[in-house]
Amino acid sequence: MKIKLSYTGYLKLVGARNGDIVEVPEGASISDVMTQFGIPAHQQRHLIPFVNGDEQRKLNTSLNDGDELTLVIQIGGGSAG
């Protein structure tokens, strides 16, 4: 199946550029897609995935043909003061 894979910030994905339509296995989960494009499991928790514009924290959520997966890097730090 084909999905659109987008991301914000700097991510280095293996075999995909920001905004590419990519081929993934039928029923692939968000985590499966991240693994397919070179994001190790221990780093996946630092990304916030959005499917078709809706935040989706469950990385085992299955994707459907035509979905758009956007990966956002969590930013933290600083102080209010």
N, CA, C and O atoms as a Maestro MAE file, in Angstrom:
{
 s_m_m2io_version
 :::
 2.0.0
}

f_m_ct {
 s_m_title
 :::
 protein
 m_atom[324] {
  # First column is atom index #
  i_m_mmod_type
  r_m_x_coord
  r_m_y_coord
  r_m_z_coord
  i_m_residue_number
  s_m_chain_name
  s_m_pdb_residue_name
  s_m_pdb_atom_name
  i_m_atomic_number
  :::
  1 25 0.846 -1.178 0.000 1 A "MET " " N  " 7
  2 3 0.000 0.000 0.000 1 A "MET " " CA " 6
  3 2 0.884 1.230 0.000 1 A "MET " " C  " 6
  4 15 2.070 1.144 0.319 1 A "MET " " O  " 8
  5 25 0.328 2.358 -0.349 2 A "LYS " " N  " 7
  6 3 1.092 3.599 -0.414 2 A "LYS " " CA " 6
  7 2 0.558 4.602 0.591 2 A "LYS " " C  " 6
  8 15 -0.652 4.766 0.751 2 A "LYS " " O  " 8
  9 25 1.500 5.279 1.274 3 A "ILE " " N  " 7
  10 3 1.157 6.357 2.198 3 A "ILE " " CA " 6
  11 2 2.065 7.543 1.885 3 A "ILE " " C  " 6
  12 15 3.104 7.394 1.242 3 A "ILE " " O  " 8
  13 25 1.658 8.718 2.350 4 A "LYS " " N  " 7
  14 3 2.517 9.889 2.249 4 A "LYS " " CA " 6
  15 2 3.255 10.009 3.572 4 A "LYS " " C  " 6
  16 15 2.642 9.981 4.640 4 A "LYS " " O  " 8
  17 25 4.580 10.144 3.498 5 A "LEU " " N  " 7
  18 3 5.414 10.229 4.691 5 A "LEU " " CA " 6
  19 2 6.044 11.612 4.763 5 A "LEU " " C  " 6
  20 15 6.829 11.997 3.896 5 A "LEU " " O  " 8
  21 25 5.690 12.356 5.808 6 A "SER " " N  " 7
  22 3 6.211 13.707 6.003 6 A "SER " " CA " 6
  23 2 6.813 13.800 7.394 6 A "SER " " C  " 6
  24 15 6.523 12.982 8.266 6 A "SER " " O  " 8
  25 25 7.648 14.801 7.588 7 A "TYR " " N  " 7
  26 3 8.220 15.015 8.922 7 A "TYR " " CA " 6
  27 2 8.613 16.466 9.088 7 A "TYR " " C  " 6
  28 15 8.828 17.192 8.117 7 A "TYR " " O  " 8
  29 25 8.699 16.870 10.347 8 A "THR " " N  " 7
  30 3 9.142 18.219 10.669 8 A "THR " " CA " 6
  31 2 10.512 18.120 11.313 8 A "THR " " C  " 6
  32 15 10.896 17.066 11.821 8 A "THR " " O  " 8
  33 25 11.235 19.208 11.289 9 A "GLY " " N  " 7
  34 3 12.561 19.189 11.874 9 A "GLY " " CA " 6
  35 2 13.502 18.355 11.034 9 A "GLY " " C  " 6
  36 15 13.237 18.087 9.862 9 A "GLY " " O  " 8
  37 25 14.595 17.951 11.636 10 A "TYR " " N  " 7
  38 3 15.596 17.188 10.919 10 A "TYR " " CA " 6
  39 2 15.499 15.718 11.292 10 A "TYR " " C  " 6
  40 15 15.762 15.333 12.432 10 A "TYR " " O  " 8
  41 25 15.126 14.919 10.336 11 A "LEU " " N  " 7
  42 3 15.170 13.468 10.478 11 A "LEU " " CA " 6
  43 2 15.897 12.929 9.261 11 A "LEU " " C  " 6
  44 15 15.699 13.411 8.145 11 A "LEU " " O  " 8
  45 25 16.722 11.950 9.472 12 A "LYS " " N  " 7
  46 3 17.379 11.307 8.345 12 A "LYS " " CA " 6
  47 2 16.741 9.937 8.177 12 A "LYS " " C  " 6
  48 15 17.023 9.010 8.936 12 A "LYS " " O  " 8
  49 25 15.882 9.821 7.181 13 A "LEU " " N  " 7
  50 3 15.216 8.558 6.911 13 A "LEU " " CA " 6
  51 2 15.937 7.856 5.771 13 A "LEU " " C  " 6
  52 15 16.391 8.498 4.824 13 A "LEU " " O  " 8
  53 25 16.037 6.552 5.865 14 A "VAL " " N  " 7
  54 3 16.695 5.752 4.843 14 A "VAL " " CA " 6
  55 2 15.680 5.431 3.744 14 A "VAL " " C  " 6
  56 15 14.714 4.704 3.975 14 A "VAL " " O  " 8
  57 25 15.907 5.978 2.548 15 A "GLY " " N  " 7
  58 3 15.062 5.651 1.408 15 A "GLY " " CA " 6
  59 2 13.813 6.497 1.261 15 A "GLY " " C  " 6
  60 15 12.938 6.154 0.466 15 A "GLY " " O  " 8
  61 25 13.702 7.587 1.997 16 A "ALA " " N  " 7
  62 3 12.522 8.459 1.872 16 A "ALA " " CA " 6
  63 2 12.913 9.896 2.169 16 A "ALA " " C  " 6
  64 15 13.743 10.169 3.037 16 A "ALA " " O  " 8
  65 25 12.301 10.799 1.436 17 A "ARG " " N  " 7
  66 3 12.472 12.233 1.685 17 A "ARG " " CA " 6
  67 2 11.141 12.796 2.164 17 A "ARG " " C  " 6
  68 15 10.088 12.189 1.967 17 A "ARG " " O  " 8
  69 25 11.201 13.942 2.782 18 A "ASN " " N  " 7
  70 3 10.003 14.598 3.295 18 A "ASN " " CA " 6
  71 2 8.965 14.764 2.188 18 A "ASN " " C  " 6
  72 15 9.253 15.330 1.134 18 A "ASN " " O  " 8
  73 25 7.764 14.267 2.437 19 A "GLY " " N  " 7
  74 3 6.663 14.415 1.496 19 A "GLY " " CA " 6
  75 2 6.549 13.315 0.457 19 A "GLY " " C  " 6
  76 15 5.663 13.368 -0.396 19 A "GLY " " O  " 8
  77 25 7.432 12.312 0.508 20 A "ASP " " N  " 7
  78 3 7.390 11.221 -0.459 20 A "ASP " " CA " 6
  79 2 6.153 10.343 -0.263 20 A "ASP " " C  " 6
  80 15 5.663 10.163 0.852 20 A "ASP " " O  " 8
  81 25 5.673 9.810 -1.371 21 A "ILE " " N  " 7
  82 3 4.694 8.724 -1.340 21 A "ILE " " CA " 6
  83 2 5.530 7.455 -1.305 21 A "ILE " " C  " 6
  84 15 6.338 7.211 -2.202 21 A "ILE " " O  " 8
  85 25 5.336 6.644 -0.267 22 A "VAL " " N  " 7
  86 3 6.168 5.462 -0.074 22 A "VAL " " CA " 6
  87 2 5.316 4.201 -0.052 22 A "VAL " " C  " 6
  88 15 4.133 4.231 0.288 22 A "VAL " " O  " 8
  89 25 5.938 3.109 -0.418 23 A "GLU " " N  " 7
  90 3 5.296 1.796 -0.406 23 A "GLU " " CA " 6
  91 2 5.626 1.121 0.927 23 A "GLU " " C  " 6
  92 15 6.792 1.001 1.302 23 A "GLU " " O  " 8
  93 25 4.579 0.681 1.638 24 A "VAL " " N  " 7
  94 3 4.754 -0.038 2.896 24 A "VAL " " CA " 6
  95 2 3.876 -1.291 2.849 24 A "VAL " " C  " 6
  96 15 2.914 -1.336 2.082 24 A "VAL " " O  " 8
  97 25 4.189 -2.302 3.652 25 A "PRO " " N  " 7
  98 3 3.374 -3.516 3.640 25 A "PRO " " CA " 6
  99 2 1.924 -3.246 4.069 25 A "PRO " " C  " 6
  100 15 1.668 -2.372 4.898 25 A "PRO " " O  " 8
  101 25 1.016 -3.976 3.518 26 A "GLU " " N  " 7
  102 3 -0.401 -3.881 3.896 26 A "GLU " " CA " 6
  103 2 -0.528 -4.082 5.403 26 A "GLU " " C  " 6
  104 15 0.040 -5.027 5.952 26 A "GLU " " O  " 8
  105 25 -1.268 -3.203 6.074 27 A "GLY " " N  " 7
  106 3 -1.491 -3.317 7.511 27 A "GLY " " CA " 6
  107 2 -0.328 -2.879 8.376 27 A "GLY " " C  " 6
  108 15 -0.332 -3.132 9.581 27 A "GLY " " O  " 8
  109 25 0.684 -2.220 7.787 28 A "ALA " " N  " 7
  110 3 1.842 -1.770 8.557 28 A "ALA " " CA " 6
  111 2 1.410 -0.798 9.654 28 A "ALA " " C  " 6
  112 15 0.506 0.015 9.465 28 A "ALA " " O  " 8
  113 25 2.075 -0.902 10.796 29 A "SER " " N  " 7
  114 3 1.811 0.027 11.900 29 A "SER " " CA " 6
  115 2 2.720 1.245 11.758 29 A "SER " " C  " 6
  116 15 3.636 1.260 10.936 29 A "SER " " O  " 8
  117 25 2.453 2.259 12.569 30 A "ILE " " N  " 7
  118 3 3.309 3.441 12.597 30 A "ILE " " CA " 6
  119 2 4.743 3.017 12.925 30 A "ILE " " C  " 6
  120 15 5.683 3.471 12.273 30 A "ILE " " O  " 8
  121 25 4.916 2.162 13.916 31 A "SER " " N  " 7
  122 3 6.241 1.686 14.305 31 A "SER " " CA " 6
  123 2 6.904 0.919 13.167 31 A "SER " " C  " 6
  124 15 8.103 1.075 12.935 31 A "SER " " O  " 8
  125 25 6.143 0.093 12.454 32 A "ASP " " N  " 7
  126 3 6.688 -0.651 11.314 32 A "ASP " " CA " 6
  127 2 7.265 0.304 10.273 32 A "ASP " " C  " 6
  128 15 8.348 0.069 9.737 32 A "ASP " " O  " 8
  129 25 6.538 1.380 9.992 33 A "VAL " " N  " 7
  130 3 6.993 2.353 8.994 33 A "VAL " " CA " 6
  131 2 8.259 3.051 9.478 33 A "VAL " " C  " 6
  132 15 9.207 3.221 8.712 33 A "VAL " " O  " 8
  133 25 8.279 3.454 10.740 34 A "MET " " N  " 7
  134 3 9.480 4.104 11.268 34 A "MET " " CA " 6
  135 2 10.683 3.167 11.193 34 A "MET " " C  " 6
  136 15 11.779 3.600 10.835 34 A "MET " " O  " 8
  137 25 10.496 1.903 11.523 35 A "THR " " N  " 7
  138 3 11.569 0.921 11.436 35 A "THR " " CA " 6
  139 2 12.008 0.726 9.986 35 A "THR " " C  " 6
  140 15 13.204 0.665 9.698 35 A "THR " " O  " 8
  141 25 11.036 0.628 9.073 36 A "GLN " " N  " 7
  142 3 11.336 0.437 7.651 36 A "GLN " " CA " 6
  143 2 12.245 1.531 7.109 36 A "GLN " " C  " 6
  144 15 13.087 1.272 6.249 36 A "GLN " " O  " 8
  145 25 12.077 2.755 7.611 37 A "PHE " " N  " 7
  146 3 12.851 3.878 7.100 37 A "PHE " " CA " 6
  147 2 13.991 4.298 8.033 37 A "PHE " " C  " 6
  148 15 14.469 5.431 7.977 37 A "PHE " " O  " 8
  149 25 14.420 3.355 8.898 38 A "GLY " " N  " 7
  150 3 15.669 3.520 9.619 38 A "GLY " " CA " 6
  151 2 15.621 4.188 10.978 38 A "GLY " " C  " 6
  152 15 16.661 4.597 11.493 38 A "GLY " " O  " 8
  153 25 14.443 4.311 11.576 39 A "ILE " " N  " 7
  154 3 14.362 4.890 12.920 39 A "ILE " " CA " 6
  155 2 14.325 3.737 13.923 39 A "ILE " " C  " 6
  156 15 13.340 2.999 13.973 39 A "ILE " " O  " 8
  157 25 15.382 3.570 14.723 40 A "PRO " " N  " 7
  158 3 15.427 2.469 15.685 40 A "PRO " " CA " 6
  159 2 14.299 2.571 16.723 40 A "PRO " " C  " 6
  160 15 13.840 3.662 17.058 40 A "PRO " " O  " 8
  161 25 13.874 1.420 17.214 41 A "ALA " " N  " 7
  162 3 12.765 1.360 18.175 41 A "ALA " " CA " 6
  163 2 13.011 2.257 19.385 41 A "ALA " " C  " 6
  164 15 12.078 2.899 19.866 41 A "ALA " " O  " 8
  165 25 14.246 2.317 19.887 42 A "HIS " " N  " 7
  166 3 14.520 3.114 21.085 42 A "HIS " " CA " 6
  167 2 14.429 4.619 20.811 42 A "HIS " " C  " 6
  168 15 14.333 5.403 21.756 42 A "HIS " " O  " 8
  169 25 14.457 5.034 19.560 43 A "GLN " " N  " 7
  170 3 14.327 6.454 19.230 43 A "GLN " " CA " 6
  171 2 12.893 6.830 18.843 43 A "GLN " " C  " 6
  172 15 12.548 8.012 18.825 43 A "GLN " " O  " 8
  173 25 12.075 5.851 18.540 44 A "GLN " " N  " 7
  174 3 10.710 6.121 18.095 44 A "GLN " " CA " 6
  175 2 9.878 6.842 19.149 44 A "GLN " " C  " 6
  176 15 8.971 7.601 18.808 44 A "GLN " " O  " 8
  177 25 10.175 6.615 20.406 45 A "ARG " " N  " 7
  178 3 9.394 7.243 21.478 45 A "ARG " " CA " 6
  179 2 9.614 8.755 21.550 45 A "ARG " " C  " 6
  180 15 8.858 9.461 22.218 45 A "ARG " " O  " 8
  181 25 10.644 9.252 20.867 46 A "HIS " " N  " 7
  182 3 10.929 10.684 20.854 46 A "HIS " " CA " 6
  183 2 10.205 11.422 19.729 46 A "HIS " " C  " 6
  184 15 10.379 12.629 19.566 46 A "HIS " " O  " 8
  185 25 9.399 10.705 18.957 47 A "LEU " " N  " 7
  186 3 8.649 11.305 17.859 47 A "LEU " " CA " 6
  187 2 7.165 11.286 18.178 47 A "LEU " " C  " 6
  188 15 6.668 10.365 18.827 47 A "LEU " " O  " 8
  189 25 6.473 12.299 17.720 48 A "ILE " " N  " 7
  190 3 5.016 12.339 17.849 48 A "ILE " " CA " 6
  191 2 4.444 12.104 16.453 48 A "ILE " " C  " 6
  192 15 4.633 12.929 15.560 48 A "ILE " " O  " 8
  193 25 3.746 10.982 16.260 49 A "PRO " " N  " 7
  194 3 3.171 10.722 14.943 49 A "PRO " " CA " 6
  195 2 1.774 11.328 14.803 49 A "PRO " " C  " 6
  196 15 0.988 11.349 15.749 49 A "PRO " " O  " 8
  197 25 1.495 11.813 13.616 50 A "PHE " " N  " 7
  198 3 0.166 12.284 13.257 50 A "PHE " " CA " 6
  199 2 -0.287 11.490 12.036 50 A "PHE " " C  " 6
  200 15 0.456 11.366 11.062 50 A "PHE " " O  " 8
  201 25 -1.501 10.955 12.089 51 A "VAL " " N  " 7
  202 3 -2.060 10.234 10.955 51 A "VAL " " CA " 6
  203 2 -3.229 11.055 10.433 51 A "VAL " " C  " 6
  204 15 -4.218 11.278 11.132 51 A "VAL " " O  " 8
  205 25 -3.093 11.496 9.200 52 A "ASN " " N  " 7
  206 3 -4.118 12.334 8.569 52 A "ASN " " CA " 6
  207 2 -4.446 13.557 9.424 52 A "ASN " " C  " 6
  208 15 -5.598 13.982 9.506 52 A "ASN " " O  " 8
  209 25 -3.405 14.119 10.065 53 A "GLY " " N  " 7
  210 3 -3.550 15.340 10.847 53 A "GLY " " CA " 6
  211 2 -3.941 15.150 12.297 53 A "GLY " " C  " 6
  212 15 -3.984 16.124 13.049 53 A "GLY " " O  " 8
  213 25 -4.227 13.922 12.713 54 A "ASP " " N  " 7
  214 3 -4.625 13.648 14.094 54 A "ASP " " CA " 6
  215 2 -3.479 12.988 14.855 54 A "ASP " " C  " 6
  216 15 -2.907 12.001 14.393 54 A "ASP " " O  " 8
  217 25 -3.143 13.543 16.031 55 A "GLU " " N  " 7
  218 3 -2.086 12.960 16.847 55 A "GLU " " CA " 6
  219 2 -2.440 11.524 17.205 55 A "GLU " " C  " 6
  220 15 -3.572 11.222 17.583 55 A "GLU " " O  " 8
  221 25 -1.460 10.656 17.079 56 A "GLN " " N  " 7
  222 3 -1.671 9.237 17.358 56 A "GLN " " CA " 6
  223 2 -0.493 8.729 18.169 56 A "GLN " " C  " 6
  224 15 0.574 8.477 17.609 56 A "GLN " " O  " 8
  225 25 -0.662 8.573 19.476 57 A "ARG " " N  " 7
  226 3 0.436 8.170 20.363 57 A "ARG " " CA " 6
  227 2 0.685 6.657 20.365 57 A "ARG " " C  " 6
  228 15 1.745 6.211 20.805 57 A "ARG " " O  " 8
  229 25 -0.263 5.876 19.886 58 A "LYS " " N  " 7
  230 3 -0.101 4.415 19.879 58 A "LYS " " CA " 6
  231 2 0.654 4.003 18.622 58 A "LYS " " C  " 6
  232 15 0.107 4.031 17.519 58 A "LYS " " O  " 8
  233 25 1.911 3.621 18.799 59 A "LEU " " N  " 7
  234 3 2.761 3.293 17.663 59 A "LEU " " CA " 6
  235 2 2.367 1.993 16.976 59 A "LEU " " C  " 6
  236 15 2.833 1.709 15.873 59 A "LEU " " O  " 8
  237 25 1.501 1.191 17.626 60 A "ASN " " N  " 7
  238 3 1.046 -0.052 17.000 60 A "ASN " " CA " 6
  239 2 -0.209 0.149 16.155 60 A "ASN " " C  " 6
  240 15 -0.777 -0.823 15.656 60 A "ASN " " O  " 8
  241 25 -0.650 1.399 15.987 61 A "THR " " N  " 7
  242 3 -1.813 1.701 15.161 61 A "THR " " CA " 6
  243 2 -1.521 1.360 13.708 61 A "THR " " C  " 6
  244 15 -0.502 1.779 13.159 61 A "THR " " O  " 8
  245 25 -2.417 0.596 13.083 62 A "SER " " N  " 7
  246 3 -2.255 0.217 11.678 62 A "SER " " CA " 6
  247 2 -2.632 1.371 10.766 62 A "SER " " C  " 6
  248 15 -3.556 2.134 11.048 62 A "SER " " O  " 8
  249 25 -1.901 1.483 9.671 63 A "LEU " " N  " 7
  250 3 -2.159 2.507 8.664 63 A "LEU " " CA " 6
  251 2 -2.953 1.902 7.516 63 A "LEU " " C  " 6
  252 15 -2.974 0.685 7.329 63 A "LEU " " O  " 8
  253 25 -3.602 2.766 6.756 64 A "ASN " " N  " 7
  254 3 -4.396 2.344 5.601 64 A "ASN " " CA " 6
  255 2 -3.839 2.979 4.338 64 A "ASN " " C  " 6
  256 15 -3.177 4.015 4.388 64 A "ASN " " O  " 8
  257 25 -4.110 2.357 3.225 65 A "ASP " " N  " 7
  258 3 -3.700 2.892 1.940 65 A "ASP " " CA " 6
  259 2 -4.178 4.332 1.800 65 A "ASP " " C  " 6
  260 15 -5.348 4.628 2.046 65 A "ASP " " O  " 8
  261 25 -3.283 5.219 1.410 66 A "GLY " " N  " 7
  262 3 -3.635 6.618 1.206 66 A "GLY " " CA " 6
  263 2 -3.475 7.502 2.425 66 A "GLY " " C  " 6
  264 15 -3.646 8.717 2.324 66 A "GLY " " O  " 8
  265 25 -3.149 6.922 3.590 67 A "ASP " " N  " 7
  266 3 -2.950 7.732 4.798 67 A "ASP " " CA " 6
  267 2 -1.736 8.634 4.635 67 A "ASP " " C  " 6
  268 15 -0.847 8.373 3.825 67 A "ASP " " O  " 8
  269 25 -1.720 9.711 5.431 68 A "GLU " " N  " 7
  270 3 -0.546 10.559 5.533 68 A "GLU " " CA " 6
  271 2 -0.003 10.435 6.944 68 A "GLU " " C  " 6
  272 15 -0.707 10.718 7.914 68 A "GLU " " O  " 8
  273 25 1.246 10.014 7.060 69 A "LEU " " N  " 7
  274 3 1.929 9.900 8.346 69 A "LEU " " CA " 6
  275 2 2.928 11.033 8.439 69 A "LEU " " C  " 6
  276 15 3.825 11.158 7.605 69 A "LEU " " O  " 8
  277 25 2.763 11.865 9.471 70 A "THR " " N  " 7
  278 3 3.692 12.964 9.719 70 A "THR " " CA " 6
  279 2 4.376 12.704 11.050 70 A "THR " " C  " 6
  280 15 3.716 12.438 12.055 70 A "THR " " O  " 8
  281 25 5.697 12.781 11.053 71 A "LEU " " N  " 7
  282 3 6.490 12.559 12.261 71 A "LEU " " CA " 6
  283 2 7.034 13.895 12.738 71 A "LEU " " C  " 6
  284 15 7.657 14.635 11.976 71 A "LEU " " O  " 8
  285 25 6.788 14.196 14.017 72 A "VAL " " N  " 7
  286 3 7.219 15.453 14.619 72 A "VAL " " CA " 6
  287 2 8.178 15.122 15.752 72 A "VAL " " C  " 6
  288 15 7.871 14.295 16.611 72 A "VAL " " O  " 8
  289 25 9.341 15.769 15.754 73 A "ILE " " N  " 7
  290 3 10.323 15.569 16.809 73 A "ILE " " CA " 6
  291 2 9.893 16.339 18.049 73 A "ILE " " C  " 6
  292 15 9.577 17.526 17.968 73 A "ILE " " O  " 8
  293 25 9.881 15.662 19.205 74 A "GLN " " N  " 7
  294 3 9.560 16.335 20.457 74 A "GLN " " CA " 6
  295 2 10.696 17.283 20.813 74 A "GLN " " C  " 6
  296 15 11.873 16.936 20.719 74 A "GLN " " O  " 8
  297 25 10.321 18.470 21.217 75 A "ILE " " N  " 7
  298 3 11.299 19.456 21.651 75 A "ILE " " CA " 6
  299 2 11.037 19.749 23.123 75 A "ILE " " C  " 6
  300 15 9.890 19.943 23.525 75 A "ILE " " O  " 8
  301 25 12.071 19.780 23.906 76 A "GLY " " N  " 7
  302 3 11.906 20.063 25.324 76 A "GLY " " CA " 6
  303 2 13.090 20.875 25.837 76 A "GLY " " C  " 6
  304 15 14.068 21.109 25.128 76 A "GLY " " O  " 8
  305 25 12.970 21.283 27.057 77 A "GLY " " N  " 7
  306 3 14.067 22.000 27.681 77 A "GLY " " CA " 6
  307 2 13.741 23.464 27.901 77 A "GLY " " C  " 6
  308 15 12.622 23.922 27.671 77 A "GLY " " O  " 8
  309 25 14.725 24.160 28.340 78 A "GLY " " N  " 7
  310 3 14.535 25.590 28.637 78 A "GLY " " CA " 6
  311 2 13.915 25.757 30.007 78 A "GLY " " C  " 6
  312 15 13.624 24.780 30.697 78 A "GLY " " O  " 8
  313 25 13.718 26.996 30.387 79 A "SER " " N  " 7
  314 3 13.085 27.268 31.668 79 A "SER " " CA " 6
  315 2 12.226 28.499 31.551 79 A "SER " " C  " 6
  316 15 12.513 29.421 30.788 79 A "SER " " O  " 8
  317 25 11.181 28.489 32.316 80 A "ALA " " N  " 7
  318 3 10.306 29.662 32.384 80 A "ALA " " CA " 6
  319 2 10.846 30.535 33.522 80 A "ALA " " C  " 6
  320 15 11.067 30.069 34.640 80 A "ALA " " O  " 8
  321 25 11.036 31.734 33.220 81 A "GLY " " N  " 7
  322 3 11.554 32.386 34.356 81 A "GLY " " CA " 6
  323 2 11.777 33.784 34.320 81 A "GLY " " C  " 6
  324 15 12.230 34.363 35.308 81 A "GLY " " O  " 8
  :::
 }
 m_bond[323] {
  # First column is bond index #
  i_m_from
  i_m_to
  i_m_order
  :::
  1 1 2 1
  2 2 3 1
  3 3 4 2
  4 3 5 1
  5 5 6 1
  6 6 7 1
  7 7 8 2
  8 7 9 1
  9 9 10 1
  10 10 11 1
  11 11 12 2
  12 11 13 1
  13 13 14 1
  14 14 15 1
  15 15 16 2
  16 15 17 1
  17 17 18 1
  18 18 19 1
  19 19 20 2
  20 19 21 1
  21 21 22 1
  22 22 23 1
  23 23 24 2
  24 23 25 1
  25 25 26 1
  26 26 27 1
  27 27 28 2
  28 27 29 1
  29 29 30 1
  30 30 31 1
  31 31 32 2
  32 31 33 1
  33 33 34 1
  34 34 35 1
  35 35 36 2
  36 35 37 1
  37 37 38 1
  38 38 39 1
  39 39 40 2
  40 39 41 1
  41 41 42 1
  42 42 43 1
  43 43 44 2
  44 43 45 1
  45 45 46 1
  46 46 47 1
  47 47 48 2
  48 47 49 1
  49 49 50 1
  50 50 51 1
  51 51 52 2
  52 51 53 1
  53 53 54 1
  54 54 55 1
  55 55 56 2
  56 55 57 1
  57 57 58 1
  58 58 59 1
  59 59 60 2
  60 59 61 1
  61 61 62 1
  62 62 63 1
  63 63 64 2
  64 63 65 1
  65 65 66 1
  66 66 67 1
  67 67 68 2
  68 67 69 1
  69 69 70 1
  70 70 71 1
  71 71 72 2
  72 71 73 1
  73 73 74 1
  74 74 75 1
  75 75 76 2
  76 75 77 1
  77 77 78 1
  78 78 79 1
  79 79 80 2
  80 79 81 1
  81 81 82 1
  82 82 83 1
  83 83 84 2
  84 83 85 1
  85 85 86 1
  86 86 87 1
  87 87 88 2
  88 87 89 1
  89 89 90 1
  90 90 91 1
  91 91 92 2
  92 91 93 1
  93 93 94 1
  94 94 95 1
  95 95 96 2
  96 95 97 1
  97 97 98 1
  98 98 99 1
  99 99 100 2
  100 99 101 1
  101 101 102 1
  102 102 103 1
  103 103 104 2
  104 103 105 1
  105 105 106 1
  106 106 107 1
  107 107 108 2
  108 107 109 1
  109 109 110 1
  110 110 111 1
  111 111 112 2
  112 111 113 1
  113 113 114 1
  114 114 115 1
  115 115 116 2
  116 115 117 1
  117 117 118 1
  118 118 119 1
  119 119 120 2
  120 119 121 1
  121 121 122 1
  122 122 123 1
  123 123 124 2
  124 123 125 1
  125 125 126 1
  126 126 127 1
  127 127 128 2
  128 127 129 1
  129 129 130 1
  130 130 131 1
  131 131 132 2
  132 131 133 1
  133 133 134 1
  134 134 135 1
  135 135 136 2
  136 135 137 1
  137 137 138 1
  138 138 139 1
  139 139 140 2
  140 139 141 1
  141 141 142 1
  142 142 143 1
  143 143 144 2
  144 143 145 1
  145 145 146 1
  146 146 147 1
  147 147 148 2
  148 147 149 1
  149 149 150 1
  150 150 151 1
  151 151 152 2
  152 151 153 1
  153 153 154 1
  154 154 155 1
  155 155 156 2
  156 155 157 1
  157 157 158 1
  158 158 159 1
  159 159 160 2
  160 159 161 1
  161 161 162 1
  162 162 163 1
  163 163 164 2
  164 163 165 1
  165 165 166 1
  166 166 167 1
  167 167 168 2
  168 167 169 1
  169 169 170 1
  170 170 171 1
  171 171 172 2
  172 171 173 1
  173 173 174 1
  174 174 175 1
  175 175 176 2
  176 175 177 1
  177 177 178 1
  178 178 179 1
  179 179 180 2
  180 179 181 1
  181 181 182 1
  182 182 183 1
  183 183 184 2
  184 183 185 1
  185 185 186 1
  186 186 187 1
  187 187 188 2
  188 187 189 1
  189 189 190 1
  190 190 191 1
  191 191 192 2
  192 191 193 1
  193 193 194 1
  194 194 195 1
  195 195 196 2
  196 195 197 1
  197 197 198 1
  198 198 199 1
  199 199 200 2
  200 199 201 1
  201 201 202 1
  202 202 203 1
  203 203 204 2
  204 203 205 1
  205 205 206 1
  206 206 207 1
  207 207 208 2
  208 207 209 1
  209 209 210 1
  210 210 211 1
  211 211 212 2
  212 211 213 1
  213 213 214 1
  214 214 215 1
  215 215 216 2
  216 215 217 1
  217 217 218 1
  218 218 219 1
  219 219 220 2
  220 219 221 1
  221 221 222 1
  222 222 223 1
  223 223 224 2
  224 223 225 1
  225 225 226 1
  226 226 227 1
  227 227 228 2
  228 227 229 1
  229 229 230 1
  230 230 231 1
  231 231 232 2
  232 231 233 1
  233 233 234 1
  234 234 235 1
  235 235 236 2
  236 235 237 1
  237 237 238 1
  238 238 239 1
  239 239 240 2
  240 239 241 1
  241 241 242 1
  242 242 243 1
  243 243 244 2
  244 243 245 1
  245 245 246 1
  246 246 247 1
  247 247 248 2
  248 247 249 1
  249 249 250 1
  250 250 251 1
  251 251 252 2
  252 251 253 1
  253 253 254 1
  254 254 255 1
  255 255 256 2
  256 255 257 1
  257 257 258 1
  258 258 259 1
  259 259 260 2
  260 259 261 1
  261 261 262 1
  262 262 263 1
  263 263 264 2
  264 263 265 1
  265 265 266 1
  266 266 267 1
  267 267 268 2
  268 267 269 1
  269 269 270 1
  270 270 271 1
  271 271 272 2
  272 271 273 1
  273 273 274 1
  274 274 275 1
  275 275 276 2
  276 275 277 1
  277 277 278 1
  278 278 279 1
  279 279 280 2
  280 279 281 1
  281 281 282 1
  282 282 283 1
  283 283 284 2
  284 283 285 1
  285 285 286 1
  286 286 287 1
  287 287 288 2
  288 287 289 1
  289 289 290 1
  290 290 291 1
  291 291 292 2
  292 291 293 1
  293 293 294 1
  294 294 295 1
  295 295 296 2
  296 295 297 1
  297 297 298 1
  298 298 299 1
  299 299 300 2
  300 299 301 1
  301 301 302 1
  302 302 303 1
  303 303 304 2
  304 303 305 1
  305 305 306 1
  306 306 307 1
  307 307 308 2
  308 307 309 1
  309 309 310 1
  310 310 311 1
  311 311 312 2
  312 311 313 1
  313 313 314 1
  314 314 315 1
  315 315 316 2
  316 315 317 1
  317 317 318 1
  318 318 319 1
  319 319 320 2
  320 319 321 1
  321 321 322 1
  322 322 323 1
  323 323 324 2
  :::
 }
}
